[in-house]
Amino acid sequence: MLVHILRRFKGRAWLVLLTALSATPVLAQTANFASLTLSQGFSPADGVVSGFTGGSYSLAAIANSDRTNNRCIGFASPTPDHIMVLERDFPKLTVQVNTGGSDTTLLIRGPGNENTIRCGDDTGSNKDASISDTNWKAGRYSIWVGTFEEGVRRDYSLSVQQE
């Protein structure tokens, strides 16, 4: 009887296996755009990636505020826009969005399973968001770049600078 059941589902097992294998690239996708891998003394060019905004997912759904009580606001994709891997601890980093002056927001979560949240909004008179903070631990960070209105597309570059 078991042999009969196995023969009956043999064709379906191949179908399931092929479906799973073809879906692997989708499952492996971890960010919408390019990732950063940074070590001490990285060149400025290694700290720049680009992308565009346009999501309708509220960043407040990830966190209402960050570790220093900055509000997490704006709309982005539910999937992080970028992954940043720090190969070592950094005493201070600045993460800056540049759209040419559009009103953007920024949320960074990590490293890894640690749920440290950093949120940023306007930078002085510049409407582009930035986060300048200390004590960045080695590990993997998820980065979302957002806008105040749902679905607004803004091309941007994202730069990371060590200080």
N, C-alpha and C positions, 0 to 999 in steps of 0.2 A: 504494500500500500504506500509506504514512504517513497519508494522508487517511482511509483505512478505520480505522486504529488510533485516530486522534484522534476520529473520530465515535463509535467504540465506547466510549471512556472519557469523552466529553463530560459525560454525566449524572453520572458518578462524580466528575468534577472539581468540579462544582457542589456536590455533597454534601460533599466534603472542604473546600471553601472555606467553606460555611455552618457546618460543624462547627468549623472553626478560628475563625471570627468569633464564634460563640456561646461559645466557651471563653475568649475574650480577657478578660472580667471576672475569671474565676477565676485566670488567669495573672497579671493585674495586681495581685491581692491580695497585699499584702506583710506584713501583720500581722493578728493576730486581733482587735485592738481599735484604738481611736483612736491617732493619731500626734500628736507634739508638734513644732512648729517654733518655735525660740527664738532671740532675738537679745538683745544686751546690754540690760539694764534691763527685761526682760520682767516683766509683772505676775504676782503669785502665782497668780492664776486661770488664766493661760495655761500654767502649769507643772503642771497637774493633769489626769490622765486616770483612767479606771476600767476594770476588767475582772474576770475571775475565773480562778482556777487550776483544774486538773483533768486535766492531761496525765499520760502515762506514759513520756515520753522523758527519759532521764537527762541532766541538764545536764553531767555529767562527760564525756559523749560529745562535747560542744563543746570543752571544755577541762577538764583535771584541776585546774589551779590558774591563778590570774591573775598579773599582772605583779609583784605583791608577795608571791607565794606563798600567798595565801588560797585555800583549797580551794573548788572549784566543785561544789556539791552540790544535791540535790533533783531533783524531777521536774516537767516542764512539757510544753507542746506542742512539737513539732519546729519549728513556725513561730513566729517571734518574736511576743510579745504586743503589743509597741508598737515603733514606729520613732520615734526622736528625731533631729531635724535641728537642728544648731547652726549658725546662720548666721555666727557669728564664734567665735574662740577664747574660752574662759572660763578664768580662772586657778583657780577652785575651784567645784565643784558638789556638792550632796548630793542623791542620789536615794533616796527613802524609800517603802517599802510600808506601807500602813495597812489592816489587816484587823480591827483592834480587839483584837489580841493573839494571833493564830494564829501558829504557827511557819512562817515563809516564808523563801524564799531568792531571790536576785537574781543575774542574769548579764547583763552589758552587753558587747557586742562592737562595736568600731569605732574610729575612723570609717572608713566605706567598706571598701575592700579591705585596709586596715591591720588586722591581727589583734590589736589591743590588747584584752585581756580584763580586765574588772573583775568580781569576785564579792563578794557580801555575804551575811551571815547575820544572826544576832541583833544587836540594837543595845543594848548594856548590859543592863538588866533587861527590855527590851522584846523579845519574840520575833519581832516583825516585822523584816524585813531592811532594811538601808540600805547605801549606798555613799557615802562622802564622800571625794573625791579631788581632786587638782590636775591642771593641765595638760590640759584638755579641748580638743582641736583641733576646728576647724570641720569639719562633715561629718555623715554619716548613721550613726546607731548603732542596733543591734538590741538590744531589751530582752526578756528572759524573766523572768517571775515564777513561782516554783515553790514546792512544798511538799516536806516530807521523805518523805511517803508518796505512792505512785502514785495518781492518780485522785481525790484529795481536792479537793473544790470549796470554795473560799473566795473570797467577793466582796472586792475591794480597791479602794483608790484608790492611785495612784502619783503622788507629787509630786516635782518638781524645784525646788531652791532654789539661787540663786546667792549666793555669799558674798564 
